[in-house]
Each structure stands twice: as C-alpha cells, then as structure tokens.
Amino acid sequence: MTRAEHTEIACSIARSADVIGDAWTPLILRDVHLGIDTFNELVRDLGISRALLTARLRTLVAGGILHEQPYQERPVRRRYLLTEAGSELIPVLVALMRWGDRWRSPDGAPLVFTHDCGAQLETAVVCIACGDAAHPGTLHPAAGPGGRSGPGTRVIAERLALVPEFAPQPEETP
C-alpha cells in the first residue's frame, strides 16, 4: 500500500509529513545526528530491513534532509549526513523525545542531552517577541500568506475567515 502525498495541502505539517512522517524517519535522523551514519550501522542499530532503510534514505536525500558522502570507492559506500534542513529538525526531535520521556517512558528518559553550558536540555517553544513560553491557550491561529481553502484545510480556512482579525486581507492596489 502506497502512502498518499500531501503536496497539494496548504499546510506545512502535511508537507513536512511527506518527508519525515513515518515511524522510522525520526529514529534514522536521531542516529545520524548521534554519528551512526552508515547504512550498515543504521541497519544494526535500528533492526530495520535493508529494503525499508534504502527507501527511507532515498526519501530523506530527495527531500533535502540528508545528503550522501562517499567514504569508500570499491564497493561504493556512503555516509549519511544532515543537511541544514535536517539539522533544523533536531530540536524538533528533542522536543518530541522530551514529550515521550514525560508521557511514554515510565522507567525514565532513555537518553538525555546536555547543553553547551552543562545543564540537561529542556525544550520550550517561546515567543520571539516577549520570550514567554507558548502553551495551547496562548496560541492563536491566523491565515498565513500561503494559506488557502482546499483538501486538508477547508474547515480551517472557513473558520479563520469567520474571525475578522484572522481573515485574509485583500491586497492594496497602488
């Protein structure tokens, strides 16, 4: 069974899920970040089938999340490294990990990260303007420049249009 693609959905979560939205991808990215970056090491660490890992690595390379770097000529062997886009996913994965530590790890965190300052890393989404932590009650949706009504966003677009301050504004003519 092939997974549906979400490229036509005007939603950054849907489009991100096209590249990173399967159960193996966060684990592959975690491992590559931790230096487990060759095909055989990834197979050994994750216990993933070679065919499935090949498919996931192709998707991540094609999606600009990983790039390949040859490290042996005969036979050709490649190391997988994070691109800039892939590196920007690491804090997202750390936030997901911390959620899992809290809600899915009864024996405690299996892995912890420390910051350069030496403190154990915690994660938070903060407002860039005031520095306050974001919580569900402090988040207010607004239509963005790429927003539109369509598959996957019809009801959201309708609801945003009902709230005057969130409705898309007509472009001004000079």
C-alpha contacts under 8 A as a table, 3 or more apart, distances in Angstrom:
res1	aa1	res2	aa2	distance
5	E	18	D	5.92
6	H	9	I	5.41
6	H	14	A	5.59
6	H	15	R	5.64
6	H	17	A	7.86
6	H	18	D	6.26
7	T	10	A	7.78
7	T	14	A	7.48
7	T	15	R	5.60
7	T	18	D	7.53
8	E	151	P	7.49
9	I	14	A	6.67
9	I	15	R	7.28
9	I	150	G	6.79
9	I	151	P	5.83
9	I	152	G	5.61
9	I	153	T	6.96
10	A	14	A	7.88
10	A	146	G	6.78
10	A	147	G	5.78
10	A	148	R	6.24
10	A	149	S	7.75
10	A	150	G	7.36
10	A	152	G	7.48
10	A	153	T	6.80
11	C	14	A	5.35
11	C	15	R	6.36
11	C	147	G	7.44
11	C	152	G	7.76
11	C	153	T	7.40
12	S	15	R	5.07
12	S	16	S	5.94
13	I	16	S	5.10
13	I	17	A	6.05
14	A	17	A	5.05
14	A	18	D	6.53
15	R	18	D	5.26
15	R	19	V	7.28
16	S	19	V	5.55
16	S	20	I	6.11
16	S	21	G	7.04
17	A	20	I	5.00
17	A	21	G	3.87
17	A	22	D	7.54
18	D	21	G	5.86
19	V	59	T	6.46
19	V	60	L	6.42
19	V	63	G	6.05
20	I	25	T	5.61
20	I	26	P	7.04
20	I	60	L	7.51
21	G	25	T	7.04
22	D	25	T	5.80
22	D	26	P	7.82
23	A	26	P	6.76
23	A	27	L	7.59
24	W	27	L	5.37
24	W	28	I	6.19
24	W	56	R	7.75
25	T	28	I	5.00
25	T	29	L	6.12
25	T	56	R	6.87
26	P	29	L	5.09
26	P	30	R	6.00
26	P	93	L	6.87
27	L	30	R	4.96
27	L	31	D	6.14
27	L	46	L	7.69
28	I	31	D	5.17
28	I	32	V	6.18
28	I	42	L	7.16
28	I	46	L	7.96
29	L	32	V	5.10
29	L	33	H	6.05
29	L	82	L	7.83
29	L	86	G	7.76
29	L	90	I	7.76
30	R	33	H	5.16
30	R	34	L	6.24
30	R	90	I	7.50
30	R	93	L	7.59
31	D	34	L	4.96
31	D	35	G	6.29
31	D	36	I	4.99
31	D	37	D	6.87
31	D	42	L	7.23
32	V	35	G	5.06
32	V	36	I	4.93
32	V	37	D	4.72
32	V	80	Y	6.85
32	V	81	L	6.50
32	V	82	L	7.14
33	H	36	I	7.30
33	H	37	D	7.96
33	H	81	L	7.88
33	H	82	L	7.19
33	H	90	I	7.65
36	I	41	E	5.98
36	I	42	L	6.29
37	D	41	E	6.74
37	D	42	L	6.67
37	D	79	R	5.39
37	D	80	Y	5.09
37	D	81	L	6.75
38	T	41	E	5.26
38	T	42	L	6.16
38	T	77	R	7.98
38	T	78	R	6.41
38	T	79	R	4.73
38	T	80	Y	6.22
39	F	42	L	5.20
39	F	43	V	6.25
39	F	53	L	7.95
39	F	78	R	7.40
39	F	79	R	7.26
39	F	80	Y	7.96
40	N	43	V	5.08
40	N	44	R	6.08
41	E	44	R	5.05
41	E	45	D	5.96
42	L	45	D	5.16
42	L	46	L	5.85
42	L	47	G	7.83
42	L	48	I	7.83
43	V	46	L	5.49
43	V	47	G	5.35
43	V	48	I	5.40
43	V	49	S	6.79
43	V	50	R	6.56
43	V	53	L	7.29
44	R	47	G	5.51
44	R	48	I	7.73
48	I	52	L	6.76
48	I	53	L	6.36
49	S	52	L	5.29
49	S	53	L	6.16
50	R	53	L	5.13
50	R	54	T	6.03
51	A	54	T	5.10
51	A	55	A	6.32
52	L	55	A	5.13
52	L	56	R	6.22
53	L	56	R	5.06
53	L	57	L	5.98
54	T	57	L	5.24
54	T	58	R	6.17
55	A	58	R	5.18
55	A	59	T	6.33
56	R	59	T	5.12
56	R	60	L	6.21
57	L	60	L	5.05
57	L	61	V	6.05
57	L	66	L	7.75
58	R	61	V	5.18
58	R	62	A	5.96
59	T	62	A	5.12
59	T	63	G	5.85
60	L	63	G	4.98
60	L	64	G	6.24
60	L	65	I	5.11
60	L	66	L	5.52
61	V	64	G	5.24
61	V	65	I	5.83
61	V	66	L	4.74
61	V	67	H	5.41
61	V	68	E	7.40
62	A	65	I	7.69
63	G	66	L	7.77
64	G	67	H	7.08
64	G	83	T	6.70
64	G	85	A	6.79
64	G	86	G	7.39
65	I	82	L	6.08
65	I	83	T	5.46
65	I	84	E	7.55
65	I	85	A	5.55
65	I	86	G	4.25
65	I	87	S	7.93
66	L	80	Y	6.18
66	L	81	L	5.39
66	L	82	L	4.56
66	L	83	T	5.25
66	L	86	G	6.22
67	H	80	Y	5.73
67	H	81	L	5.42
67	H	82	L	6.40
67	H	83	T	6.26
68	E	78	R	5.87
68	E	79	R	5.72
68	E	80	Y	4.81
68	E	81	L	6.39
69	Q	78	R	5.27
69	Q	79	R	5.08
69	Q	80	Y	6.31
69	Q	81	L	7.32
70	P	73	E	7.31
70	P	76	V	6.83
70	P	77	R	5.69
70	P	78	R	4.17
70	P	79	R	6.06
71	Y	76	V	7.61
71	Y	77	R	5.91
71	Y	78	R	5.60
71	Y	79	R	6.50
72	Q	75	P	6.67
72	Q	76	V	5.32
72	Q	77	R	5.08
72	Q	78	R	7.08
73	E	76	V	4.41
73	E	77	R	6.73
74	R	77	R	7.70
82	L	85	A	7.52
82	L	86	G	4.89
82	L	87	S	5.64
83	T	86	G	4.89
83	T	87	S	6.05
84	E	87	S	5.08
84	E	88	E	6.33
85	A	88	E	5.22
85	A	89	L	6.77
86	G	89	L	5.25
86	G	90	I	7.13
87	S	90	I	5.50
88	E	91	P	6.60
88	E	92	V	7.58
89	L	92	V	5.12
89	L	93	L	6.24
90	I	93	L	5.00
90	I	94	V	6.13
91	P	94	V	4.89
91	P	95	A	6.17
91	P	123	T	7.99
92	V	95	A	5.11
92	V	96	L	6.30
93	L	96	L	4.92
93	L	97	M	6.00
94	V	97	M	4.86
94	V	98	R	6.11
94	V	123	T	7.37
95	A	98	R	5.10
95	A	99	W	6.29
95	A	122	E	7.91
95	A	123	T	5.58
95	A	124	A	7.57
96	L	99	W	5.08
96	L	100	G	6.26
97	M	100	G	4.95
97	M	101	D	6.11
98	R	101	D	4.87
98	R	102	R	6.32
98	R	122	E	7.36
98	R	123	T	7.34
99	W	102	R	5.20
99	W	103	W	6.08
99	W	104	R	7.75
100	G	103	W	5.18
100	G	104	R	4.80
100	G	105	S	6.26
101	D	104	R	5.85
101	D	105	S	4.95
101	D	106	P	7.89
101	D	108	G	6.37
101	D	109	A	4.97
101	D	110	P	7.69
102	R	105	S	6.40
102	R	108	G	8.00
102	R	109	A	7.99
103	W	106	P	7.70
105	S	108	G	5.34
105	S	109	A	6.24
105	S	110	P	7.80
109	A	112	V	6.60
112	V	120	Q	7.01
112	V	121	L	7.42
113	F	120	Q	5.91
113	F	121	L	5.52
114	T	117	C	7.80
114	T	118	G	5.71
114	T	119	A	5.41
114	T	120	Q	4.19
114	T	121	L	4.99
115	H	118	G	5.31
115	H	119	A	5.59
115	H	120	Q	6.24
115	H	121	L	5.68
116	D	119	A	7.62
124	A	133	A	6.40
124	A	134	A	7.49
125	V	133	A	5.80
125	V	134	A	5.52
126	V	131	G	5.54
126	V	132	D	5.43
126	V	133	A	4.25
126	V	134	A	5.29
127	C	130	C	5.69
127	C	131	G	4.93
127	C	132	D	5.54
127	C	133	A	6.37
127	C	134	A	6.51
128	I	131	G	5.59
134	A	138	T	6.00
134	A	139	L	6.75
135	H	138	T	5.32
135	H	139	L	6.60
136	P	139	L	5.52
141	P	160	L	7.58
141	P	166	F	7.30
142	A	160	L	6.69
142	A	165	E	7.87
142	A	166	F	4.69
142	A	167	A	7.39
143	A	147	G	5.84
143	A	157	A	7.66
143	A	160	L	6.58
143	A	166	F	5.83
143	A	167	A	6.45
143	A	168	P	6.08
144	G	147	G	5.20
144	G	168	P	7.82
147	G	157	A	7.69
148	R	153	T	7.20
148	R	154	R	7.99
148	R	157	A	6.42
149	S	153	T	5.44
149	S	154	R	4.70
149	S	155	V	7.84
149	S	156	I	7.75
149	S	157	A	5.23
149	S	158	E	7.50
150	G	153	T	5.37
150	G	154	R	5.11
151	P	154	R	6.21
153	T	156	I	5.17
153	T	157	A	5.90
154	R	157	A	5.28
154	R	158	E	6.22
155	V	158	E	5.01
155	V	159	R	6.11
156	I	159	R	5.17
156	I	160	L	6.07
157	A	160	L	5.14
157	A	161	A	6.11
158	E	161	A	5.20
158	E	162	L	6.49
159	R	162	L	5.19
159	R	163	V	6.92
160	L	163	V	5.53
160	L	164	P	7.99
160	L	166	F	5.60
160	L	167	A	5.74
161	A	164	P	6.67
161	A	166	F	6.51
161	A	167	A	4.37
161	A	168	P	7.07
162	L	166	F	7.94
162	L	167	A	6.93
163	V	166	F	5.47
163	V	167	A	6.15
164	P	167	A	5.21
